């Protein structure tokens, strides 16, 4: 059990280097390259930027698709963009249904 350290060696993290091999170090085929976790301060700044209208949309794309961002932060913002797209599509469909219902109701009443 003491051999299991979740891939961390003495609490040291690898510096994040974007790789084309699926995030795995080519020297050690069975051990993933672990990057430094996103710090609390980085999350606070990211959340603060998400509060600002219009800036939040731009920053979501920057965080999601920037090659310099940490993988976990990039994946989180990709998921946020997917959920945002799903919600927008549902709102558009609901708006169309509501408009059609209102138009048919107005036609029925008058």
SULLIN-V127889 format. One record per pair of residues at least 12 apart in sequence whose ideal C-beta (glycine too) atoms are under 6 Angstrom apart, sorted by the first residue. I is the first residue (numbers start at 1). J is the second residue. D is the distance in Angstrom with one decimal. If there is no record, write none. Layout:
# SULLIN-V127889
i | j | d
I | J | D
I | J | D
This chain:
# SULLIN-V127889
i | j | d
7 | 34 | 5.1
13 | 34 | 5.7
13 | 36 | 4.0
14 | 33 | 5.1
14 | 34 | 5.6
14 | 35 | 6.0
16 | 35 | 3.9
16 | 70 | 5.6
18 | 67 | 5.1
35 | 70 | 5.7
38 | 70 | 5.4
38 | 72 | 5.8
38 | 73 | 4.9
60 | 77 | 5.3
60 | 80 | 6.0
60 | 81 | 5.7
63 | 77 | 4.0
64 | 77 | 3.9
64 | 78 | 4.6
64 | 81 | 5.6
